[in-house]
Amino acid sequence: MCKIISIANQKGGVGKTTTAFNIATALALKNNKVLAIDFDPQADLSKYADFDNTDGNPTMSDLLIGKVGMSKAVKIKDCIRHNEVNNLDYIPCDINLANADLFLAGVLSRETILKRILNDDTVKQYDYVIIDCNPSLGVLLMNALTASSGVIIPVQVQDFAFGGLKTLTGVITQIQETINPDLKILGVLPTMVDRTNASKRVIEQLESIYNNALFNTQIHRATQAVESTKQHKALCLIKGSKLGEEYIACAEELTKRIGV
C-alpha cells in the first residue's frame, strides 16, 4: 500500500526541502519505489532534482489547474520525471502554483483536490510518495495534509521555533478531526543541530513537549547541504557524508515508525 507522507513546516529555512529530497532518496536506496512531489511554488525540490522546465511536459501546477477544469486535464503519469543521478521519480512544479489560492477559490472541496489527483493507479504502484510542502498554512498545505497518511515536521533547533510549530500542530489536529482522521504525525525532526547551548536547550524543550514523537535521529548543521543542492545530488549518495548517514538513519527510523 502506498504511503503518502508530507514534509511540512509553516516556517521557512528549516531544511524542509533538503529533508524531503534526502528521505525520498534514502528510501529509494532501500529498493523502495518512491515518488517525490514538489508542492512548493518556490520549486526548490525541482531545482534539487535539476529540473529546467524546458521539456514541455506538464507540472504539478498543470495537474491542479486541469483537475478543477480551468484548462485541459492532464494525466499524472505525464508529469512524472526520473532523475538518473538520484534514481528518483518526481513531479516538479513551477511558479504558477503560487496562484493556487486564486484558481481554487471557488472550487468545491478544494482541500481534497490533491487527494483526488493521487488516487490514481500510477501513484498506487509506488511504495512511498514524499510531498515537499510550501511554508504556509494556505490551501496547498491543506491539500497535502488531506492527501497524506503521515506528516514529518522538520524543526530548526533555535529559539522562537515553537510558535509556528504549535500553530501547525493545531492545524493538523483540525484536519484529523474533520477531513482526514487517518493523518498521523510521524515525528518532529530536529534539523541544523549544532553544539551551542541554544541548540541543546531547544532539543530539551522538544523532548519535554513531544516525547516519543521526536525523532531520535538529528540532522546537524553543515555547509555540505548547500553543496548537495548545487550538485543536484542527495547527501546520502555522497561518500563519507555525515549528513547523508543521518538522513539514511532518519529514513530507517521512519519505516519503523510506520511499522514497515
N, C-alpha and C positions, 0 to 999 in steps of 0.2 A: 504493500500500500504506500502510495506517495505521501511523503511528509513535507508539508509546506511550512517554512519557518521564516519569520520576518526578523530582520536585524534593525532595531528601532531605538531612537532616542531623539526627542524634540530639540535637544541641544546639539549644535554642530561642533565639529572639531574633536570628537571623542573617539575617532578611529572606526567609525561605523562601516565605511566602505572597505577599508583595509580588512576589517573583521569579516565582512560578508564574503569578499573575494577569496580570502585565505581559508576560511572554513569550508567554502564550496570546493576549493581545490584540494584541501586536505581530505575531505570526504571522497572525492573522486580518486585520490591516490589509494584508497581502500577498496577499489573496484566497485564503488557505487556509481550509478548513473545520476549525474547532478545537472540541474538547470539553474543558472543564476539569472535573476531578473533585476534590471536597473529600473527602479521606480522612483528615482530622484531626478528632477529636472536639471540638476547640475551635471548629471551624466558622468559622475566620477568613476563608477564601475565600468561604464562603457569605455572610458579612456584607459582604465587599467587593463582592459582586455584588448586594447589597441584598435578600437572601432573608429573608423574615419568617416562614416556616414556618406560614402560615395558609391555603395554597391547598388543603390536603387531599391533595395528590398524594404518592406515596412518595418517600423519600430513599435515599441510599446505605445507611443502616442497614437499611431495609426490604429492599433488594436482597440484602444479605448474609444477613439472618435468613431471608428467603424461600428463598434458594438452598440453605440447609442444612436446610430442611424444618421450621423451628420456627414458621413462620407461612405464610400463603398466598403462593405465589410471585408476584412482580410482574415486569412487563416493563420492560426498561431504557429503552425509549422513553417510558414513562410517568413516568420520573424526571427526564428532561431538561427544564430550563427554558432560556429565552432571555432574556438581558439586553440590552435595547434600547440603553442608553447606550453599552455597550462592544461591541455587536454580537457577543456571545459566548454560545455554548451551554455550560451547566454542569449538573453533578449535585451538589446540595447534600447536606450531612449534618447530623446533629443529635447531641445528647449521648448518645443510645443507642449510638452507635458506640464509646463508651468501654467498653462491656461485651463487646466482641468477644472478648477472651481467655476470657471465661466461656462464651459461647454457641458458641464454636468449639472448646472444649477437647477434646471427644470426637469431633470430625469427622475422617474420614479425608482425607488430603491437604489439610489445612486451609490450607496455604500457597498452594494453587493456586485457591482459590475466586474471587478477583477475576479471574484469568486466564480462568476458565470463564465468568464473567459478561460479560467484554468480548469474548469470542468470539461476537459477535452481528452480524448483518447491519447493524443500525442503527449500530453503532460503526465497522464497516468502511467506512462512507461518509465518515468523517472523514479528513482528511489527518494531523492530529495529535490525540493525547489527552495532556493535561498533568495529572499527578496531584500534588496537594499532599499530601505525606506527613506523618504525625504525628511529632513529635520523640521517638522512642523506638525501641528495637530489638526490639519485640514482633511479634506475629502480623500486625498491619496493615502494617508496613513490609515484612515478608517477602512478603506478598501483593502489594504494589505492585511490589517489585523482581522478583518472579517473573513478573508480567504485563508487565513493561516490556522494551523493546529498548534503552533507554538511561537513564542517570541523570545529572542535574546536581547538583553538591554546592555550594550557596552557603556561603561561609565568611566570617564577620565577621573582619576583619583586626585582631585584638587578640591579646595574649599569652594563652596557655592554649587556643588554638584547635586545637592539634594532637592532643591526647589523644583527644578524641571522633572526630576525623577519621580517625585511624589505626584506631580500632575499627570505624568504619563501612566503610572500605575493606576491612577484613578480612572483614566480613560479606558484602560484595559479592563478594569473591573466593570465599567458600564457596558462595554461590548460583551463581556462574558454573561452579564445578566440579561441582555436584550437580544443581541444578534447572533452571537457565536459562543454558546456555552462550552464548546469543546476547546476553546483557546486556553493555552496554559503558558505561564511564564516559565520558560525552561531554565532561565538563570540570568543573574546580573553578573556581567563580565568586567572585572577591573582592567582598565587599559592605561597606557602611558605611566606605568608604575615606576617610581624611582626610589632613591634611598633617603629622600627628605623626610623630615618629621611630619610635614603636612600630608604626604602620601601615606605614611603609616597611620596617621590619625584618621584619615578618611576611610581606609580599609577597615580599621577597627569599628568605625561607625557603621559601615556597610554590613559587617559581620553581626553587629548587635541588632540591626533592623531586619536584615533579610535572611540571617541564619543559613539554612540549607539551600536557600535559593541563590546564594552567592557561589559562583564558580570557584573551585579550588585552584584552577589554572589562573595565572595572572599574566597579562601581556605588558611587557616592560617598554619603557621609552627608548627609542633608538633611531638614529638617522637612517638606518637601513630600510626602514619602512618607506621613506621618501624615495630612496634609490630603487626600491622594488617597483613602485608605480611608474617611475621613469623608464625602467627596463621592460615594463609590461609582463613581469614575471613574478608569480606568487612567492612569498618568503619561504614557504615550505618546500619549494623546489630549488632554493639556493643552498648549496652545500655549506654546512657549518654555520648556518644562520640560527642564532639563539631564538629570535622571534619566530622563525619558521617552526622550530621544535615546539615552541609554546602554542602555536596555532594547531599543530598536529595533536598535541595533548588536549587542547580545547575541543577539537572535533571528536576525539575519543571519549572525553567526558560527556559531550553532548549525546553521543549514541547511548551511553549508559543511562543518562537522564531520561532519554526517550524510552529506554527499555529494549533496545535492539540487541 
